[in-house]
Amino acid sequence: MSQNAAFQALVNLSSLSRSAAKGLPEQMNVVPRWSGVGFSVMGKKFVAPMGQVTELMELPSSTRLPGVQPWVIGLSNVRGRLLPLFDLAHFFEGKMTGHKKNHRVLVLETDTLYSGLVVDRAFGMQHFNVDSFSTDTAELDSQLTPFVDGTYQDDSGERWNVFSVANLAADARFINAAL
């Protein structure tokens, strides 16, 4: 085979490859997502930012404490650390809903706070398009609004309130749980 014929064979092979090749996948606009841990309190859905919930657990046994607010459940030993447990619904002057076996503890840990918030139910990780965020909290009771930074809407149109752990940690009533 001559050099020219070999080159022509390569050109033909290249042409056949290009005609049979599929194009690149269609470009799609990717919307950034925000993630948090979903839970419910008093029949309302909330989501706490991922970085502020260190653990999600079943309700452990606890020891009652004397001289504390009625929304303080007690202390629990969790892997050698004393975890104070708080009934979040009772703190908001409401009542827990659902069956006790569904109640869960959101373990929150910040520089100033290590606490377990007992909630009605946990839904695990939730993901939302960032463009579905709204600062409208008009649907919430007045005692809840100081602890909500806004809402996200999921793909089904349901609204989830963004729970502010920082606002809870700074609340004078929550910090001073003594009677």
One Martini backbone bead per residue (centre of mass of N, CA, C, O) as a GRO file, in nm:
protein
  179
    1MET     BB    1   0.097   0.036   0.023
    2SER     BB    2   0.071   0.348  -0.014
    3GLN     BB    3   0.099   0.642   0.140
    4ASN     BB    4  -0.156   0.773   0.014
    5ALA     BB    5  -0.355   0.539   0.077
    6ALA     BB    6  -0.320   0.546   0.384
    7PHE     BB    7  -0.416   0.834   0.422
    8GLN     BB    8  -0.697   0.794   0.290
    9ALA     BB    9  -0.795   0.583   0.497
   10LEU     BB   10  -0.782   0.774   0.742
   11VAL     BB   11  -0.980   0.986   0.634
   12ASN     BB   12  -1.222   0.791   0.607
   13LEU     BB   13  -1.229   0.700   0.903
   14SER     BB   14  -1.275   0.982   1.021
   15SER     BB   15  -1.541   1.040   0.874
   16LEU     BB   16  -1.701   0.798   0.987
   17SER     BB   17  -1.671   0.869   1.288
   18ARG     BB   18  -1.814   1.147   1.278
   19SER     BB   19  -2.091   1.045   1.161
   20ALA     BB   20  -2.136   0.830   1.414
   21ALA     BB   21  -2.123   1.038   1.619
   22LYS     BB   22  -2.221   1.172   1.903
   23GLY     BB   23  -2.320   1.420   2.069
   24LEU     BB   24  -2.341   1.618   2.305
   25PRO     BB   25  -2.489   1.682   2.566
   26GLU     BB   26  -2.728   1.856   2.685
   27GLN     BB   27  -2.759   2.158   2.807
   28MET     BB   28  -2.808   2.241   3.152
   29ASN     BB   29  -2.962   2.405   3.400
   30VAL     BB   30  -2.818   2.445   3.713
   31VAL     BB   31  -2.952   2.438   4.030
   32PRO     BB   32  -2.893   2.529   4.322
   33ARG     BB   33  -2.858   2.371   4.644
   34TRP     BB   34  -3.028   2.311   4.956
   35SER     BB   35  -2.951   2.167   5.281
   36GLY     BB   36  -3.137   1.963   5.525
   37VAL     BB   37  -3.310   1.885   5.824
   38GLY     BB   38  -3.606   1.726   5.864
   39PHE     BB   39  -3.901   1.842   6.055
   40SER     BB   40  -4.154   1.821   6.318
   41VAL     BB   41  -4.376   2.076   6.473
   42MET     BB   42  -4.695   2.112   6.536
   43GLY     BB   43  -4.746   2.033   6.215
   44LYS     BB   44  -4.474   2.156   6.121
   45LYS     BB   45  -4.231   2.227   5.880
   46PHE     BB   46  -3.878   2.173   5.903
   47VAL     BB   47  -3.535   2.311   5.857
   48ALA     BB   48  -3.200   2.234   5.919
   49PRO     BB   49  -2.895   2.300   5.890
   50MET     BB   50  -2.649   2.078   5.838
   51GLY     BB   51  -2.416   2.216   6.024
   52GLN     BB   52  -2.619   2.209   6.300
   53VAL     BB   53  -2.654   1.896   6.269
   54THR     BB   54  -2.492   1.614   6.418
   55GLU     BB   55  -2.763   1.451   6.499
   56LEU     BB   56  -2.985   1.162   6.469
   57MET     BB   57  -3.222   1.036   6.717
   58GLU     BB   58  -3.343   0.857   6.941
   59LEU     BB   59  -3.503   0.850   7.234
   60PRO     BB   60  -3.352   0.867   7.522
   61SER     BB   61  -3.278   0.820   7.818
   62SER     BB   62  -3.362   1.008   8.123
   63THR     BB   63  -3.301   1.270   8.362
   64ARG     BB   64  -3.448   1.447   8.577
   65LEU     BB   65  -3.485   1.792   8.671
   66PRO     BB   66  -3.469   2.019   8.907
   67GLY     BB   67  -3.577   2.347   8.860
   68VAL     BB   68  -3.724   2.343   8.574
   69GLN     BB   69  -3.862   2.367   8.301
   70PRO     BB   70  -4.114   2.181   8.144
   71TRP     BB   71  -3.936   2.159   7.860
   72VAL     BB   72  -3.743   1.994   8.031
   73ILE     BB   73  -3.658   1.665   8.029
   74GLY     BB   74  -3.327   1.630   8.049
   75LEU     BB   75  -3.067   1.393   8.094
   76SER     BB   76  -2.821   1.243   7.871
   77ASN     BB   77  -2.615   0.968   7.794
   78VAL     BB   78  -2.393   1.031   7.513
   79ARG     BB   79  -2.108   0.897   7.481
   80GLY     BB   80  -2.018   1.057   7.766
   81ARG     BB   81  -2.234   1.282   7.723
   82LEU     BB   82  -2.423   1.550   7.831
   83LEU     BB   83  -2.764   1.570   7.721
   84PRO     BB   84  -2.984   1.805   7.674
   85LEU     BB   85  -3.343   1.792   7.685
   86PHE     BB   86  -3.595   1.928   7.455
   87ASP     BB   87  -3.924   2.040   7.419
   88LEU     BB   88  -4.010   2.218   7.151
   89ALA     BB   89  -4.317   2.244   7.167
   90HIS     BB   90  -4.331   2.343   7.462
   91PHE     BB   91  -4.158   2.596   7.419
   92PHE     BB   92  -4.399   2.689   7.202
   93GLU     BB   93  -4.673   2.618   7.350
   94GLY     BB   94  -4.709   2.313   7.284
   95LYS     BB   95  -4.759   1.989   7.133
   96MET     BB   96  -4.702   1.685   7.081
   97THR     BB   97  -4.710   1.470   6.805
   98GLY     BB   98  -4.783   1.171   6.779
   99HIS     BB   99  -4.594   0.906   6.820
  100LYS     BB  100  -4.335   0.834   7.031
  101LYS     BB  101  -4.172   0.649   6.826
  102ASN     BB  102  -4.129   0.914   6.627
  103HIS     BB  103  -3.954   1.052   6.803
  104ARG     BB  104  -3.684   1.293   6.792
  105VAL     BB  105  -3.331   1.387   6.795
  106LEU     BB  106  -3.168   1.693   6.772
  107VAL     BB  107  -2.832   1.748   6.746
  108LEU     BB  108  -2.679   2.037   6.876
  109GLU     BB  109  -2.370   2.211   6.763
  110THR     BB  110  -2.193   2.472   6.901
  111ASP     BB  111  -2.003   2.691   7.070
  112THR     BB  112  -2.273   2.736   7.286
  113LEU     BB  113  -2.419   2.451   7.194
  114TYR     BB  114  -2.557   2.147   7.361
  115SER     BB  115  -2.839   1.986   7.216
  116GLY     BB  116  -3.168   1.829   7.249
  117LEU     BB  117  -3.429   1.813   7.016
  118VAL     BB  118  -3.757   1.736   7.050
  119VAL     BB  119  -3.947   1.580   6.796
  120ASP     BB  120  -4.204   1.443   6.625
  121ARG     BB  121  -4.031   1.432   6.344
  122ALA     BB  122  -3.822   1.282   6.095
  123PHE     BB  123  -3.693   1.327   5.737
  124GLY     BB  124  -3.422   1.411   5.687
  125MET     BB  125  -3.296   1.489   5.405
  126GLN     BB  126  -3.321   1.806   5.236
  127HIS     BB  127  -3.391   1.947   4.905
  128PHE     BB  128  -3.335   2.275   4.753
  129ASN     BB  129  -3.399   2.529   4.567
  130VAL     BB  130  -3.272   2.844   4.603
  131ASP     BB  131  -3.516   2.989   4.439
  132SER     BB  132  -3.740   2.893   4.678
  133PHE     BB  133  -3.678   3.122   4.857
  134SER     BB  134  -3.833   3.278   5.153
  135THR     BB  135  -3.925   3.540   5.396
  136ASP     BB  136  -4.204   3.425   5.434
  137THR     BB  137  -4.390   3.389   5.771
  138ALA     BB  138  -4.712   3.431   5.795
  139GLU     BB  139  -4.810   3.123   5.869
  140LEU     BB  140  -4.696   3.172   6.146
  141ASP     BB  141  -4.660   3.180   6.457
  142SER     BB  142  -4.533   3.420   6.667
  143GLN     BB  143  -4.342   3.218   6.839
  144LEU     BB  144  -4.179   3.117   6.567
  145THR     BB  145  -4.056   3.355   6.391
  146PRO     BB  146  -3.775   3.407   6.548
  147PHE     BB  147  -3.685   3.088   6.439
  148VAL     BB  148  -3.716   3.199   6.135
  149ASP     BB  149  -3.556   3.268   5.810
  150GLY     BB  150  -3.764   3.099   5.630
  151THR     BB  151  -3.843   2.946   5.307
  152TYR     BB  152  -3.904   2.640   5.140
  153GLN     BB  153  -3.974   2.478   4.830
  154ASP     BB  154  -4.079   2.201   4.707
  155ASP     BB  155  -4.168   2.006   4.435
  156SER     BB  156  -4.479   1.993   4.560
  157GLY     BB  157  -4.515   2.292   4.725
  158GLU     BB  158  -4.402   2.264   4.997
  159ARG     BB  159  -4.340   2.418   5.306
  160TRP     BB  160  -4.023   2.507   5.466
  161ASN     BB  161  -3.887   2.589   5.766
  162VAL     BB  162  -3.613   2.776   5.871
  163PHE     BB  163  -3.422   2.688   6.129
  164SER     BB  164  -3.276   2.881   6.402
  165VAL     BB  165  -3.022   2.807   6.606
  166ALA     BB  166  -2.907   3.084   6.678
  167ASN     BB  167  -3.172   3.202   6.798
  168LEU     BB  168  -3.202   2.990   7.017
  169ALA     BB  169  -2.916   3.033   7.155
  170ALA     BB  170  -3.005   3.355   7.212
  171ASP     BB  171  -3.234   3.286   7.392
  172ALA     BB  172  -3.318   3.364   7.712
  173ARG     BB  173  -3.523   3.136   7.777
  174PHE     BB  174  -3.343   2.896   7.682
  175ILE     BB  175  -3.085   2.951   7.855
  176ASN     BB  176  -3.299   2.991   8.103
  177ALA     BB  177  -3.427   2.691   8.247
  178ALA     BB  178  -3.486   2.801   8.506
  179LEU     BB  179  -3.723   2.885   8.764
   0.00000   0.00000   0.00000
